[in-house]
Amino acid sequence: MIPVETLYAPVSELAAQIRAGKLSPVELTEAYLQRLETVGKRLNAVAYVMRETALKEARQAEEEIKRGRYRGPLHGIPYGAKDLCATREAPTTWGAAPYKEQRFDYDATVVTRLREAGAILIGKLAMIELAGGMGYNQADASWTGACRTPWNTGFWSGGSSSGPGAATASACVAFAIGSETSGSIITPAAFCGLSGLRPTYGAVSRHGAMALSWTLDKLGPMCRSAQDAGLVYAAIAGRDPLDPTSRDNAAMPRFSPDGRLLRRRGAKRLRVGVLKDSYEKAQPEVNKNFLASVEVLKRFADVELDVKLPEFPYGPSVGTIVDAEGASAFRELIESGRVAELASPEGRVGGFAASLVTAVDYLHAMRLRAPMRRAWAEMFKKVDVLAAPSRATVSYPVDKTFDKAYPGIGAASPIGASNLVGVPAVSVPNGFGQHGLPTGIQLVGPAWGERELLELAVAYQSATDWHTRRPPEP
């Protein structure tokens, strides 16, 4: 019987035990499956458990490793994928009732690459319906119900990658794949106390993943440490001929044989800019934890306060683009009237309003992105990394609409803007706030700056232990 403590171990430690023959991939997979089927389902984090195929892959991995065919640090590691990634062996429901029986006869590229690395897919994880594209204002906007953070089950795990957040934080999987259009990795990472990496647009192939917004969607790892996020990112990133928007990244993170992230020799001290107005009006605990994190970062970086984002209408631009592209992606669903089957009241009507976005407004929002990118490139000549709280509040209660949860709390956030310009970000846990819920700090870098972001996040976690904390057993 594998103890729960082992299931919470970082991927690098699990990998070392598997490679040394001290941990069986079959036993590890069985332990995670049992937890997914019990704890995961109680948290509403599960869309589909892939027990049969998972154990088959685990037996194959165990045999390969015994024969000396070790593929690397993900070989024999069980994981879960957000239920917008196509899989041959399971339904892919997109979190929405109209698609509950949907199946594909191929795998998403991210699933294929993780299989090639030896990782074992044990389940499809819950998500907000259609990744929130039709609109929602409550935690239960999914056919699977409200997904709960294991830190306090009266509160939401965050959207739209709700299942990956809850399942990883509660040790139902060793890591998960989430997606982000405008905050859906950073938010559940913050609400669940995880290390989540949103890569540069085009760094990870989206072939086989549900499209909400073709020019904004990204896939990325959600893990219990930044170290683990780097290992997973290295396995899934890179050019894919099946996704014409994907690109190779020459600045990939490098690892030692035991899976440890290697800092570049002679790496310069990074310049971190703290985003003005991002923490001052946040919840008091979020503010306090963020300022304490900044003090830790000063050990590794030069910190500049009150850095402002270039002035652009980020919010209206994101909203216009997501509405227009989402209405196009789900045009058949909207025009057929089957949006009435969605769980969210806003979602049942939001698609009709989104369909009315004019071509002029959409094109204007798209044309703004080039000057936005140029302005951000200039900003990143002055600082190497931008820092802000991941979210201004802790998670929302599942029994209230979001707009009623924390009235009067508001702060500047780089989430929408950084998604518009396509740059990477990582969120790592940095303490706890109201109701015993985790808080996070996000680090945002220039395009293809994943290596520097991960190095800084790993350095931060080497000086803190927030990422090692475990939620109470639900």
N, C-alpha and C positions, 0 to 999 in steps of 0.2 A: 504494500500500500504506500503510494507516494504521499508524503506529508504536504499539507497546504503550503507550508513555507517554501517548498521547492517550486510549486506552481507560480509563486510570486517572484522567483529568481529572475534576474535579467537574462536575456537571450545568450549573451556571451558566457555566462556561468552554466546555463543548461547545455550549451554547445560543448564546453570543455568536458562536462561529465559524460555526454553522449560519445564524444570522440575517444575518451579514455575507457569506455565500456562500463562505466559505473551507473549509467542511466539508460534504460531501454526506451527507444522511441515508441514501441508498442505500448508499454506501460504508461509512458508519459501521455500519449494520445488518449488512452482509455481514461486516465485521470482527468484530463481537460474535458473530454466528452461528457463524463459524469457530471462535472461541475457546470458545463454549458446546459445540460438537460435539467438541472435543478436550480442552481443559483441564477444562471442566465435567463431561464424562463420566468423566474420570480421577478426579475428586474425588467421583463418585457424586452430583453436585448436580442432575442433570437427570432429569426424568420424561418430557418430550416437547418436541422442538424444533419450532417453528412456522415453518419456513423459508419456505414458499410464501406464507402470509398475511402474514408479517412483511415480506417484500420488496415485496409488493403495497402494503402500507400505507406503506412507506418511499418508494416511487415517488410515491404520492399526496401525501405530506407534502412531498417535494421540489418537486413541481409547484405545490402551493399556495403555498409560500414564495416561489418564483420569481415567482408572480403577485401577490405582496404580501399574501397572506392568511395572515399569521403569527398563530398562535393563542396564543403565549406561550412561556415558557422550557422547556416539556416537548415542544414541537413538534419531531418528528424524533428524539426521544431513545428508544433501545431499552431495554426493561426486561423483567424476569421476574416471574411471579406464583407464589406458593406453590400447590401442586397441590390446594388445597381451594377455589379460586375457579373457579366454573363458567365455561366458555368454549365457544362454539359450535363453534369450529374444531379443538378438540383434546379428547382424553379428559380426564376429571377423576377421578383415581384415589384421592384421599384418602390416598395413600401405602400403600394396603393391597391385598394380592393379591385379596381377594374383589371388589374394585371396579376391577380393571385395565382392563376394557372399558367402564366407565361413561361415558356421554356425556349432555350436556344440550343442549337446543335454545335456550338463552338464555345471556347473559353476566351475570356478577356485576356489581352496580352499580359496584364499584370499577374493574372493567375498562372498563365503559362510560364512566365519567368520565375515565379516563386516555386513552381513545381520543378523547373530545371535546376533551381538552387537546392532542391531537396526538402523544401518546406511542405507541410501537410495541411491542406485545407479541411477544417473540421466543421465549418458551419457558415451559413449566410446570416449576416447580422442585420438587425432591424434598422430602419431609417425613417425619417419623416417622409411622407408620401411625395413622390416626384421631386425629392430633395428640396421641398418647400417652394417649388417653382410657381404654384398657383396661389400661394399666400397661406399663412396660418398664424394664429395668435394664441396657441395653447399646445401643451405637451402631447396630447393624445391624437395628433394629426397623422395617424398611421393606422393601418389595419391591425397592427400588432398591439396597439394601445400605447399609453404613455410609458416611455422608457425612463427608468429611474437611476440616478447616480447611487452607487453603493455606499457613499459616505453618509447619506441621509435619504432614505427611500421615499420621503415625502416630497422630494425635489427631483427635477428633471436632469437627465444626463447631458442635455444639449443637443442641438440639431445642426445640420440634418444627419450627421454621422452619429446618431444617438446610440445605436447598438455597438459599434466599434468602441465608443467611449466607455460604456458601462461594462461590456464584456472584458475588455483589457484591464480596466481598473479593478475588477473583481476576480481576476485570475481565472477566467473561463477560457481564455486563449493566451498565448504567449505574446502575441502582438496582433494588430489588425490593420486592414487597409480601409481608409476613409476617403472621402472626396470633399473638395471645397470649391464653391463658386464665389461666395462672399462671406466666409467665416465658419464653414462647416467642419473644419478640422480644428482651428484655433479655439472655437467655443466649447465643443465637448472635451477637448484636452484640458481646458481651464476648469470646467465644471466637474470633471472626473479625476483631476490630479494627475494627468498624464503628460508625456512628452510627445507632442504632435508636430510633424514637419509638413508644411505646405510647400511643395517644390516650385521652382520657376515654371511658368507656363511653357509647356512643351518638353519639360525634362522627363516626364513619365508618360508613356503611351496611354491613350484613353480608348484604344480600340476595344470594343466589347463592353464599354461602360455606357450607361444611360446618359444621353445628352440632355442637359437643361439649357446650358448656354455655351455654344461651341467656342466662343472666344474668351471664356472665363473659367471653364471647368478644369480642375486639376485633381489628380489622385496622389495620395501620400500616406506614409506610415503613421500609425498611432501606437505608441509603445510606452513602457514603464520607465524608460530612460532615454536621454538624447543619444547615448552610445548605441542603443538598440535601433533607434530611428536611422542612424547612419548606416548600420549594417543592412537594414531592409532597403533603404534608399539605394544603396550601391547595387542591390540585386535587381531592382525594378526599373532603374533609370536607363535612358539611352534611346537612340533612334530606332524606330519601328516602321518598316515600309507600309504597314497597315494603317498607320496614323501619320498623314502628311504634315501635321503640325509638330511632330516630335523631332527632337534634335539630340545629338550627342553633347555631352558636357565634359570638356577636358579637365575641369577642376574638381573631379570626383574625390570624395574622401578616401583616404588610404588607411589600411588596418594592418596590425601586427598579426602573426599566425594565430594568436589567441583571441582575435576579434577586437582588440583594443584600437581605438582611433589614434592615429599617429599625427602628432602636431608637426607642422612643417618646420624643418630645421631653419633657424634664424628668422622665424615668423615675427613680424613687427607687432608692436603693441597696438591693438585696435582702438579706434576712436568711436566711442558710443555716444550718440545724441539722444537725449531724453525728450520725448515729444511733449511740447507745451500743451497744457490743458488736458492732458491724458489721465492724470492722477489726482489733480487738485480737487475736483468735484466728484470723485469716485466715493464709494462707501468708505468709511473711516478705516476699516480693516484692510481693504484693498490698497488704500493710500499708504498705510503704515507698512504693509508687506512689500509694496513696490519700492518704497524708499530704502528699506532694509536691503532689498536685492541690489539696488544701485550701489550701496556701500560695498557689497560683496564684489560687484563687477569692477569696482575701482582697483581691486587687487590685480586685475588682469588687463585693464583697459583704461584709457583716458576718457573721462566722462564730461560731456558738455550739456548743461541744462537749457531748457527753453528753446529747443529746436522746433521750428515751424515747418509744416508741410507747405509745398508750393500751393498757391491759391487757385483752386479749380472747383467746379461744382461736382464733386465726387459722388455724393449721394444720389442726386437726380440722374447722373450718367449711369451709375450701376443699375438703378431701378429701371431706367428706360431700356437698357441693353438686355437685362434679364427678362423683362416683360416681353419684349419683341422676339427674342430668340426662343424663349420658353413657349410662347404662343405658337410659334412656328413648329417647334419640336413636338408639341402636343396638339397640333391643329385638329387631327382626326378625333381625338378624345373630346376636345372642346365642342367641335361642330356636331358630333354625334349625340351630345347631351349626356354622355356617360360620366362627365365630371360630377354629376349629381350623386355618384356613388362614393365620392371622396369623403373622408372622415371630417375634414375641416370645413366649417361653414364658409370661411373666407375662400377656401380652395374651390368650393362648388361654383363660385361666381367670379373668382379672380381671373380666370382664363378669358372670360368674355371681355373684361376691361382691358386686359393685356393685348388682346387682339386688335384693339383700337389705337394702339401706338402708331403714329404716322411714320412714314418712311423718312420724312424730313427730320423728325425728332431723333429717330434711330441713327440716321447718318450723321447728324450733328454730334450726338454722343460719341459715336465711333471716331469721328474726325478729331475730337478733343484728345483722344488717347495718345496720339503722336506727340503733341506738345507736352502732355503730362509726362510721358516717358523721358523726354529730353530734360524737363525740369527736375525730375527725380534723379536722373544721371548726374546733373550738376550738384544736387544735394549730396549725393554719395561721393562726390569729390571732397567734401568738407568733413563728412563723417563716414565711417565704414559700416556702422550698424545703427539702426534706430530702435529705441526701447520704449515700451509702453505697457501698462497693464493689459493682460489678455482680454479681460472684460472689466467694466467698471463696477460690476456687482458680482456676488456669488450667484449660484444657480437659482432658477425660478421655481416656486412651488407648483406641483402638478395640479393643484385644485384651483388655480387662479389663471385668468388670462394674463399674458405677459405684460400688457400695458397697465395692469393693476398691481403688479408685483412690487415694484420699487418706485413709486411716483416721486418725481423731483430729482432723481439721480441721473446725471448725464455727464459725459466726458468725451473729449475728442478721441477718436480711434483711427488707427491706420488701416483697419481691416479692409474696408471697401476700396480705399484709394490704392492700397498695395496690390489688391487683386486686379484692379483696372490696369495697372502698369505691368502686371505679370511677374512681380518679384517674389522671392521666397521669404518664408517666416517660420519660426519655431516658437512654440509655447511650452514652457516648463513650469512645474508647480513651484510656488514660492511661499506657501503658508496656508493658513486657514482663516476664515471669516465667520460671518453670522451662521448660526445653526450647524456649526462644525463642518462647514463646506469648504472645499479647497479654493484657493485663488491662484492665478498664474501671471507670469511675465512673458510678454512676447518680444522676440528679437527679429527685426526685419532687415534684410540685406539687399544689395543690388542683384540684378539678374545674374544667375549662375554663381551666387555667393553662398551656396549651401555649405561648402567646406568650412568657411570662416564662421558661419552661424553655428554649425555643429561643434566646432572647436571651442567657441565661447560658451555654448550651452553645457558641454561636457566639463569645461573648467568650472563653471558655476556649480554644477552638480558634484564636482569633486570637493567643493568647499561647503556644501549644504547637504542635508539629508531628506529634504521634503519628498524627493522622488522615491525614497525607500519606505515611506509610511504606508501602512495598510489600512484599508477601511474596515469597520466592524463587519463580522460575518452576518449577512442578511438572514 
